[in-house]
Amino acid sequence: MSDELLGLTAAEQAARIEAGDVSAGEVFDYWRGRAAGDEVGSYLWVADETPDDAGTLPPIAVKDLFCVGGVPSMAGSRILDGYRPPYTATSVRNLQDAGVRVLGKTNQDEFAMGSSNENSGFGPVQNPWDRTRVPGGSSGGSAAAVAAGTAPWAIGTDTGGSIRQPASLCGIVGMKPTYGAVSRYGMIAFASSLDQCGPLTRDVTDAAILLGHLQGRDPCDSTSLGIPGGVPLPTAERLDGVHFGIWGMEEEGLEPGVAERVKATLAQIEELGGSVEKIELPHAKYGIPAYYVIAPAEASANLARYDGVRYGKRSGNGDLTSLYEQTRHDGFGEEVRRRIMIGTYALSSGYYEAYYGTAQKVRTKIAEDLSAAFAKVDFVVSPTSATVAFKLGERTQDPLAMYLSDYFTVPMPLAGIPAISIPCGLSEGLPVGFQIAGPAFSEARILDTAHALEKSIGFDGVPVG
């Protein structure tokens, strides 16, 4: 098959399949060939054959954090090297029920801990726009696969920005739904009160289609609610009467080129009939410190299960203590060990209230700030990332600089609200992301708004490969 499919969105490919212009098997086979030829490290596993039942929609790249029955599901970690779960995550099963087949499993930061995809136990992913740069993380493999044209669409997970930040750095659309919109059952846990599955796509319409299939109540996840009313396809072309609150444009570290593209996007909002005013989120500056107490604390509990006894890697000399210590030493990477130690310390006797308790209070304040903002405006907007994609290795020796990569994305998961990143142009030849956040379960309105803005921006930067 020619590369005609490469220029089509997933929705356009689905229409071709439905019209009988091409079969689902031919579409799957085309993308399987593209994925097998991946040159940027996006994939950890690619389907070795086209299934007899190729479904009715284009195939999907799935972040390695999702369990898929009989398929390697390792969360990017050597401690789960070769693990093939006996069950499939509800989100992936929902996609399969809708006619989407799994194309491959994508590389990621180990256990979703990272902002650059350099923490994978299986090597870093390169940004398709510039292979000397990072794709962002932790869903960098999924983002890079879509940007490089080796997958028509993908899913990832967002804990502190791990869908939106790589979407920004790779020039695609990425959405974090409201906490509870999508079941977490079968997602290998990092921080259970923050983790959420979402789409990474070529355009906003594809994101809406995917989210519509992903969302829903699941009896296997007591925190899942689904999205009331579902997810209709976005149709808006104007923003008349929509009020936006811009935040963060004076923050230290915001690159001038990024600020310029965001300001141009704000001007386009006004051209479409929307209005913009500056707002303050007084406690947002404490989002990173609060997040890096809460998330590691939850991770230290979630990752206690990897002890060499039940599944995955096993090391040691036969002594039980040696088994635990050596398995975790050999299997976990440096960043995972760092976060386990931080989290365990924050939860320890004498420090719980000083660190974890205080961080939870800050989380509440951030949520209150956002609620107050939504009483005045319809959406809170900002840059998705303060910078364009940075060089591989540039921040690996400076964890704090790496953590600050998520400055603009962390407040939303702390508050449990939805947000989307859409590409808004280039700075120094690299993509810039524009973030739109709304109140809980406002996904349909966010997607409609993003759709109108996307059409006005006219960004056509992918696929680049």
N, C-alpha and C positions, 0 to 999 in steps of 0.2 A: 504493500500500500504506500502511496506517496505521502509526503509530509503535509498534505492538506489538513489532516486532523490537528496538526501542531498549532495552526492558527485559529482553531475554534475553541470556544469555551466549552465546559462540560455540558452546559445546557444545550448549546448548539449541536454538540455531538449526540446527545440524547435524542434530539429532534430528528437527526439523520437516521438513527437506529429505528425510531418509531415509524418513520416514513418508509423504511425498507431500503434506503439508499446504501446502507452498509449494515452488516450484521454485528451483533454485540461481540461475537467471537473474533471477528476481524479487528474490531476496535481494541479488544483486550490484547490480541496478539501484537498489534502495532505498539501499544504502550509497553508491553512486556519487553519488546525489543529495545525500546528507548531506555527503559529502566536498566536493562542488562548492560547497556553501553554507558551507564553513568560514569562520569569522570571527576566528580567533585566530592565523592565520599558520602553521598546522600543515603545509600542503602546498606543495610546489614543482611537483608535477605530479599530475593526476588523470586516470584513464582516460577517454577521450572517448566511449567506447561500451561497452556490455555485450558481452562476447565470446560467440560462438556456443556455445562449450563453457565454461560458467560453473563447471565443476568440481562437486565434491560437498560442499564445506565453505564457510563464509562467506569473503569476500575479506579480504585483509590489507593494511595500510599498511606500507610498507617504507622504512626509513631511507635517505636519499639516498646513504649510503656504500656501498650494495650495487649492484653492476653488474646491470642488467637489460637484456637484449638489445633494442636498438631503442628504449629508453626513456631520457629524460634521466637521467644518473647523474653528479652533479657534486660530490658530497661537500660540498655547501653552499658551494662556492668559485667565485668568478668566473673563476679560472684554467681551470676546466673548463666554463664556461658553454656550454650546448648540447650537450655531449659525449654521444653515444649509443653505448654499447659494442656490439661485435659478439657478445658472449657474456653468459651469466647466471651469477651467483654460485651455487656449489654449494648453499648453504643455501636460496636462493630456489628453485632448481631442485628441491630435495627437497620443498619445500612444493607446488610446482606438480604434481609427480608424485603427491602425496597428495591432490590435488583442490582446492588453494587457489589462487586467482587474485589477481594484484596489483591492488589498488584504486588505489593512488597512491604517490608518493614523498614522504617527509616531510622537513621542514626540520630543520636541525641546525647546531650550531656547526661552523665551517669545518674540514674534515678531522678532526672529532671533538675539536677542541681548545677546551674550555670547559665551564663548569658552569652556564650560565644560558641558553644558546641565543641570546645577544646577539652572538655572533661570526660568525653566518651572513653570507655575502656577499649574501644575499637578504632581509635584515631579520629582526628578532627574532620569536620566538613569544611569545604571551601565555598566562598561566596561566588556564585556564577558570574556576577558582574565584574569581579576582580579576584582571582584565585589566591592572591596574597592576603586577602581579608576574610574575616569571619562572617558567617551567615546570620549570627545571632543565635540565641538559645533560650530554652533548652530544645525547642522544636526546630532546630536549625536544619536537620535533615529533611523534614517535611517541607519547610519553606524553600530550601534550595532545590528540591525536586520539582516543585511547581515552577519556580523561577527559571530553572534550567530546561524546562520542557521535557522532563523525564516522567512526569505524572500530570494528569489533567486536573487533579485536585487532591487534597490530603487532609488528614486530621492530626491534631496535636493536642497538647494540654497546656493550660495556663495556670500557674500558681502565683507568680508575681509579675508576669508579663511574657511568659514563655511562648505564647502564640503571637501577640501583637508586636513585640520587639523584633523577632526574626522576620515577620512579615514586613515591617518597616525597612529593615536593612536589606531585604531581598526584593523589594518593589512589588509586593503582592498584597492581597486583602487577607486580614486575619482577625477573627472575632472571638472574644471571651464572653460566653453567655453568663446570665445571672447564675449565682451559685444555686445548684439544685435543678437547673433546667435540664441537664443531661445526667444520666446515671453514671456514677463512678464505679459501679460494680465491674470488676475485671480490669480496671486501671491500676497498675502497680503503684501503691500509695507512696507519696512523698509527704505532703502536709494535708491531712484530710479535711481541714476546715477551709482550705483555699483551692485545692485542685479542681479544675473544671476542664472538660473536653470541649473543643471547638474546631471550626473549619479554617483551612488555609486554601485560598482559591485565586483564580485569575481575576475574577470580578465579583461585585456585590451580589449579583443574581445567583451565581454559583454558591456563594456563602449561604444565602437564604435557603436554597434547595437542600444543601447538606444539613443545615441546622434543623430544618423541618423534619428530616428523617432521623436525626440524632436525638432530638428532645423527647421527653416523655417520662411519665411516672414509672418506676420500676420497683416491684416488691422486694428485690434483692438489695435495694439501697434506700434506707429509711429517710435519707436527706433529699431524695429526688422528688420533684414536684411537676416537672414538665413546664411548658410555657402556655399559660391560659390563652385559648384562642388559636394556638398553633403559630405557624410562621408563613404568612402569605407572601407571594412574590412581590418584591418592591416595584413600584410603578412611578413614584414621584419624579417630576421634572423641574419643579419649582420649590422654593423654600419660603413662600410668602407667609408672614406671621410667625415664623419659627425664630425663637430667641436663643442665642448662643452665649455662653459665658467662657471667655478665654482665660486660661490660667497658665502661669509658669513662664511667661515670655521674658522675664527679667532674671531668671535663674542663672547662677554662675555655671559656666561650662556649656551653655547652649551655643552651638556653632553658628556663626553669622549666616552661613549658607542655608542652614536648617531654618533659622528664624526668618530669613527672607522668603523661603518657600511657604512657610506657615502664614506669614502676613499676606502673601499673594492669595492663598486659599481663603483667608478671611475676607478679602476683597471680593472674591468670587461668590462667597455666601451672600454678601450684601447685593451683588448684581442679580442674584436669584431671588431676592426679596426678603432674605433673612436679616436679622439685626444682631449686632455683636456688642457686648460690653465686657469690660475687665471685671473679673471676680477674684476673691481671695479664698484660699483654702488654708487657714492658719496653721493647721496641724499636719499638713501634707509633708512638710520638711522633716517630720519625724517618722514618715512612712518606712523609709529604708531601715533605720535602727529597730523599729517595732517588728517589721517583717523578719529581719534576721535574728530575732529572738524567737518569735512564734513559730516560724517554719522549721528551723533546726530542732526546736523542742518537740514538735510533732514528728519530725523525721527520726529523732533518736528513739522514739517509741515504735514507729512503724518499721524501722530497719532492724529492730532487735530480733526479728524472726529469721534473719539470715545468719545462721549459726553453724552450718555444716551438717546439721542433723537430718533435716527433712528433704531438702532439695538443693540443687546447685552445687557449687564448689565445696570440696572437703579437704582440709589440710590438717597438719598436726601429727604428733607421734603416737596417738592412741589415747593419751591422757585427756580427760574431758576439758579441763581448762585450756590445754594446748590446742585442742580441737577448736574451741571458740575463738581463742586469740589469733591463732595462725590463719584460720579460715577468713576471718574478718580483715586481718592484715593483708593477706594475699589477694583477697577478692575485691575489697573496696579501694577506690582511688583516693588521692590526697584530699580533694575537695569534699568528698563524702565523709571521710574520717574527720575532717575539720568541723563539718556541720554536726556530726553526731556528738563530738566532744563539746561544742558550744551548747547544743541543745540539752545534753545531759547535765551540764553545769548549771544551766538556767533553771532546770527543774529540781535541782538538788536541794536538800534540806538547808534552810538558812538563806537561800538565794531565790527561791520560787517567787515570793511576793515582790522582791526588789527588781527582778528582771521580767519573768514571765507575766506576773500579775500587772506590773506597770505597762508592759507592752500591750496587754489586752485592753487596758484603760485608754491608751493612745489609739488603739484600733477603733474603739467606740467614738472617740473624739473626731477621728477622720470621717467615720460614717455620718456623724452629726453635721460636720462641715459640708459634706456632699448633699445631705438632705436639705440643709439651709440654702445651698446653692440652687437646688432644683425647685425650691419655692419661688425663686426669682427668674430662673431661666429654664428652657426646655432641655438643653444639653450642655455639658461641660466639655470644652475642646482644648487641645494642647498638642504640642509635638508628641509623637510616640516615643521617640528617642532623641536625646540632646545632640547626638552626633550621627553621622553616616557610619557605615561599617568600618570598624577599625582593623588594624593590621593583626594578622595571626601572631600570637606571642606577645603582643603589646601590653596586655594587662594580666597575663598569667601569674606574674610575680607580685602583683599588687591586688590582693583580694578586694580591698575597699574600692579601688577604682572600678573593678569589675562589677561589684555590687551596685555602684551608682549608675550603671547602665540602665537599671530598671526604675530610675527615679520617677519618671512620668507614668509608669504602668502599675506600680505597686499599690497606690491608694484604692484602685477599683476592686481588686480581689479582697483586700482587707475589709472593704465595705460590702462585698458580695454582689456588686452591681455589674451590668454588662457594658462592654466597650468594644469598639471596632477600630482597626487601623486600616487606612486606605492610602495608597501612594499619591503624593501630591506634587511630584516633580523630582528634579535631580539637583544635587549640589556637588560640584566637582566630579560630575559624571556618575554619581552614585545616588540611589533612591533615598527619598525622604518620606517619612510616614506622618499622617495627620490622624490624631485620635479623637473619637467622638464617644463620650460616655453618657449614659442616661440612667434614670431610676430603675429599680428592680423590675424585671419582666417588661422592659420597654424595647425588646429586641426588634419588633416589627417597625416601630417608629425610627429606631436607629438605622435599620437597613434601608428604609425608605429615604431617609435623609442622606445617608451615604450614597445611595443610588443616584439621587439628583446631583450631588456634588461630584461624584465620579464622572458623570456624563459631561459636566461643565469643565472639569480639569482635563479630561481627554488623555490621560496618561496611557501610553501604549508601549510600556517598556519590557513586557514579557510576552513570550519566552525569549530569552537571550541566547539560548543554546540551540 
